Amino acid sequence: MLDHHYVEHTFVLALLFFGLGWFQQMSNRRRAVWLGVALGMAPAFHNGLFILQLPVLIALACLWWLRRPIPVRAATAFTLSLLITTAVFLLPSQPFRLGMFSFYLHSWFHLYIAVCTSVVCLYMALSRRGTRSLALLLVIGALLTVPIVSQLVEGGDFFFARIMEYDTIQETQSIAQWMRNGLGVHVNRIFSFLLWFMPLGVIWVCWRLRFDSSDSSIFFAVMALFGAAMLLQQLRFEYFGSFTLYLPLCMFVQDLRVKSERLAGAATAALGIIAVLAHVPSLVGIRAATPIGGDYTYMLTRPIYPVLHDACTQNPGIVLAGYNEGHYITYHTDCSVIADGFILTHQHQQKVVQLRELLGSSASDLLVKAPYVRYIYVRRADNIFLTGSEKCFPACPENKGLRHELLENGPPFPTGLKLLAERNLQSDGTTQPYARLFEVIAPQKN
């Protein structure tokens, strides 16, 4: 399956490849250009990948602090390629042409970040570390930060998972949260047992700077720390640091090879055995049966979407549904939704609040509050896998509001609603409704 995670991972690996290439030969302008092109292209594929410019700046700052030369011509080539590539991918963007400034859109924000990176890079290439130059660098950094303070706050909310519903979304939770929730088996399946070797590997990458402090080693150490921190922060950030699961271990073996061929052979064999055994949980996970789309709710409700597709083709409109169904609806149909799982900005959060209010109301109140709604799609919010006394249907508190009225009480259904499709479950010899799709046939106000 190819999705945005794989694209993001591709650009992280590209940063590693081109970054190591340039830091091995800092005077090589061609390598600097390729790194700038890769960093400039990255946000074109995912708006958040502007963050990949950060480890490059940190590595350059380390060289500057150590008073190592940063060739001006190569730095100029890097900054020009970064700026040009960023500007080119932004040209077709409507938010950019409208003058918008938001990190979650292809806007002037991304060009501004490229400008900031370029200014700091060129400053360090043209100056030598000292008291005055350090103070001036801090002043420049502070001034460049002022226009993006609000964006940094919003970005921080996303990074630290301070946005509503993020505590219920597994991929926005940290590995530590997964472990506390008793999901250690799943963590090992996703990352393999190499995850538990990662701290040792990152420590080694930093420790080895004592005997190999080359520019490329400094860059790799910065990348390892950056990637490991991102990986541990949220599960969805794994592509930033997945290389830290294995490359530091490979580097350790390579360092042994330089010292002793005999030790290197034993270490290589040991690493191969460790790698195979570490992936046993992952191999077991591959054999496990998974639902379509990795989502049981989608597997159970999938037949509803073709019906909604046909209805939306004839009478397009807004579908009132839980935000978890938002992406499925917009994928299968031409209808719009009020909110989906892409909860990032304050506006997105306000739409989730609005959605909760509408789903928590009655059908009669809904027709008054939201006359723009054309279709209503309700799915049970309780845990359908509970058994015995743990089951609550048909009196589940999670299903209050429209879910209770349209799933637990009907039929008959309220006036003004036409049932288009439904999905039922068999439980204890009885048929129970799981999801229903309705069309609003009452007069709508434009």
N, C-alpha and C positions, 0 to 999 in steps of 0.2 A: 504494500500500500504506500503510495506517495502522497504525502500531505505537507503542511507547512513545517512540521517538526524536522522532516528530512531535509527540506530546503535550508532551514536554519542551521542544521548540523553541517551541511555542505559548506556554508560560508564560515563556520567556525574552523573547519578543517582547512579551508582556503586561507584564512587568517594565519593559521599555524604554518602552512606551507610557504606562503609568500612572506610572512613576517620573519620566519627563520632564515629565509633566503636573503632578505635585505640586511638583517642584523648580523649575518655571517660576513657580508661585504657591504659595509655601510656606505662606501663611496660609489657603489654600483647604482647608477641612475635607472637603468632598466628594471632592476628588481624593485626599486622604490616606486616606480610607476605602476608595476603590477600590483603591489600592495595597495596603492591608492585607488586603483580601479576596483579591486575586490571590495574594499571598504565602502567605496562610493556606490557600488551595485547592491550591496547587502540590504539597505533599507528599501530598495525597490521591490524586493521580494517579501520583506516583512518589516513593517514600520519600526519595530523595536530594535532592529539590528544596528542602529546607530551606536548602540552601546559597545559594539566591537572596537570602536575607535579608542575606548578608554584604556585597555591594556597596552596598546601601542604608545599612548601618551605617557602612561606610567613607566614603561620600559625606557622611553626616551628621557624621562625625568631622572631615572636612575643613572643613566649614562651622564647626563648633565651634572648631577650631584657629584659623581665621581670625577668630574672634570675631563671626561673623555670627549674627543671631538665628534661632532655630528656634522658631516660634510654638508655645506650650504647648498651646493648644486643638487645633491641627492635629495635633501630635504625639500628644496624648491620643486623638484620633479614630483615628489610624493604629494605635496600639497596641491599642486596644479592638477594632477590626475584625479585626486580626491574631489576637488571642487568642480571640475569639468564633468566628471561622471555623475556626481550628485545633481548638478544642474540639468544635465541631459535627461535623466530619468524623471525629474520633476516637471519637465515641460508639458507633458500631456495631462498632468493632474489638475483637475478643476479647483480643489482647495488652494493649490499653489497659485493658480491664475487669479483667484479671487482674493489673494493676499492673506489667507488664513494662517494661523500660527499655532499648531497643535501637534504634539508628538505622536498621537494616534492616527493622524492623517498625513498623507504625503503633501506637506505644506512647507512654508518658509522656515519652519523649525528645523527641518533636516538640513537645509542649506546653511542655516545659522550655525548648527553644530559643526558642520564641515569647516566653516569659516573659523570657529573657535579653535578647532583642532589645528588648523593651518597656522593661525596666529601664534599659538603656544609652541608649535613645532619649530617655526621659523625663528621665534624669539630665542629658544634654547640653542638653535644652530648658530645664531649670530652673536650670542653672548657667552660669557664664561661665568661659572658660578662664583658668587661673592655676596657680601652682605647687601650691597645696593641692588645688584641684579636679582637677588632672591626677593627682596622687598618689592621691587618693581613687578616681578612675576606674580607675586601674590595680589598686588593691586590690579594687574591686568586680569587675573583670574576672577577676582571679585566683581570687577566691572562687567566682564563677559557673562557672569552668572545672573546679574540683576534681571535681564529680560526673560529669563527662563525659570525664575523662582516658582511661579505657579505651576509650570509644567513639571518641575522637579518634585513638587508636593504631590501632584497626581501620580507621577511615575513612582514615587516612594510608596504611595498607598497600594499600587499594583504590586510592586516588588515585595513588600512586607505583608501582602494579603490582608490589607485593612479595608477591603471593599466588601460590601454586603454579599452574602451567599458564598464567599470564598471559603468560609469554614466548612461548608458542606460539599464543595467541589474537590474531588480527590487530587486532581492534577495541580491544584494551587496550594496544596498542603505540603509541608516539609517532610523529609524522610523521618525526622524525629517524631512528628505527629503520627505518621503511619505506624511507627513502632509502638508509640503509646496506645494507639487504637487496636493493637494486636494484629497488625497486618505485616508482620515481619516476613512471613512466608512469601507474600506477594512482592515485597521489596527484593528479596533474594532472587525471585524469578525474573524480575525486571532488570536488575543490575548485576546479578550473579554474586558469588561470594567475594569477588574482587573488590566490591564496595568496601569491605572491611580492611582491605590492604591499602586502600587509597590514602588514608592519613599517613601511613608509613612512607608511601611513595612520594607524596608531596613534601614531607619532611626531608627525605633524601635529596630531592631536587633542590631544595633550599640549602641543605647542608653542604652539598657538593660544590657550591659556589666558593667554598673556602680554598679549593684546589683548582677549580675551573670557573673563573669569573669572566669568561669571554662575553662579548655583547650578546651573542645568540643564547648563551646559557642564562643570562639575566632575563632576556625576553621570555624564554621558556618557563623560567621560575615564576615570572609575573603571570603568564598565561595559566600555569598550573594552579596558582593561588586563586586567580580570578575564576577559573572554571570550577574548581572544587567548591568555592563559596556559592556560586550560582546553583550548582547541582544540589547542594544540601539545603538551599533556601526553599525551593519549590520543585515538586516532581517534574513539572512541565519545563523546567530549565535544564533538564538532564543533558540536552545536546550541547550546552555550553561547556560541560565538564566531563563528558563521558570518556574523553581521551585520557583523563587522569587515572582511569581505572587500570590502564595497561601500559601507556608510554613511560611513566616513571619507572615501572618495574623493568621494562626493556632497557631503559637508560642505565639502571643499576647493573644489569648483566653486561652491558657494553663497557661500563667502567671497569668491571672485573676483567673483561677480556684484555683491556689495555695493560692491566697489571700482571695477569697470569693466564695463559691459554688453558692451563689445567683447571684452574678455578672457573674459568669461563665456560668450559664444557659441562662441568657439574652444575653450574648455575643455570645454564640454558636448559638442561634436561629437567632440573627442578622446576623452573618456570613453566615449561611445557606441561608437566604433570599438574602443577597448581592450576594452570589455566583450564585444563580439561576438567579437573574435579570441581573447580569453582563454577563451571557452567552447567553442572548437573541439574540444579534447580531450574535453570532456564530451559533445558532440554525437556524436563518433565512438564514445564508450562506449555511448551509447544504442542505437546500431545493432548493437552486439555481442550475439550470442546468449548468453543466460545460462541455466543450469539452473534447474529448479523450486526455489524457495526459496533460490536463489543458492548451492546446495550440490550438487556432483556426487555425493557419497555418498548424499544423500537421493534424488536423481533415480534412481540405480541401485538403491536398496533400497526404494523406495516401495511396490512391490507386496507386500512382506512385511507391512506394517502392517495392511492389512485382515484378513489371516489372524490376526495377533496380536489384533486387535480382537475377532474372533469367539471366539477361544479365551479371552480375558479375560472376555468376557461370560458364558461358561458356567462357567469356573473362574478367577475373579480371583486374583491373587497378585503376588508380586514378580518383576520381570524383571531378570536379571543381564545388563547390557549396558554398553558404554563410555559415559562420561559425555556424549560428543557426541551419542549417540542418546537421551539421557534425555528431552529436551524433545519429540522426535518421538513417543516412546512414550506419554508422558502426554497428548499432544495427540490421538493417534489412538485410544487405548485407555483403559480404566478401571483398568489395572494400575499398580502403583507401581514406582519404580526406586530404586536405592541412592544414585545421584548423578546430577546433570545439569550442564549448563554454567554454572549459576548458582553459581559458586564465590566466596563472599564472606567467610564467617566461618570460625573455626577448626573448627567442626563440619563445615562443608562440605568443608574440606580433609581432615579425618579420614576422611570418607566416600569421597573420591577415593582415599586411601591404601588403605582397605579394599577398594575396587573393584579396584585394581591387584593386590592380593594374591590376590583370588579369581580374577580372569582369568588370573593367572600360575600358578595351580595346575592339577592334573589333575582330570578329571571325578570320579574316585573320591574324591579329597580334598575336592572341592567339596561332594559330597553329605553328607560328614561335617561339614565346617566350617560350611556354610550350608544346613541342611535346610529353611529357610524359602523358598528360591528355588523358584519354580514354573516359570519359563521362562528359557532361556538364549539370548541373541541375540549371535552373534559375527560380526564383520566384519573383513576383512583390514586390518591396520594399516600394511602396506607401501605404497609408492607404485606404484599400478597403471599409471601412465602412463610408467614407465621402459621403455626398450627395449634390445635387444641384451644386451651383457654386464653392463649395470647392473641387470638384473632379478635378483631373488633367489628368487622363488617356485619350488619349494615349501619352501625352507629359509631363510626370512627371520627374522632375530633379532627383529624387531618383533612376530612372531606367536607367540612362545613361550607355553607354557601351553595354555589352553583353545583359543585360536585355532589353534595347531599341531595339537592333537589332533582338533579337530572340523572343521577346514577342510583341512589339509594331509594328515592321515592317513586320515580317513574317506572313504567307508564301508569296512567296517562301523563302527558307532558304539558307544560304551560302553553297557553294560547300564544300563537305567534311564532312557535318553533316547529320545525319540520325535521324529523329524524332522517338522516341520510345514510348513516352507517354505524355499526356497533361491533364491539369485540367482547366476547363473554369468556368466562373461566368456569371450569368444572371443579367444584370443591365440595367434598363430603357428599357426593351424589346429587348436588344441586347446581343449578346454573346461576352464576353471578355476573352482573355486568362489570366490565373492566374499563371500557372507554366508549364514548359515544360522540358522534359528530352531528351537529344540528345546523340547519340554515334558518336564519331569521327571516320570516316571511311577513312580519308585521311591517307596516309602512315605515320607511326610514326617512329621516330628515337629512337633507344635504347641508 
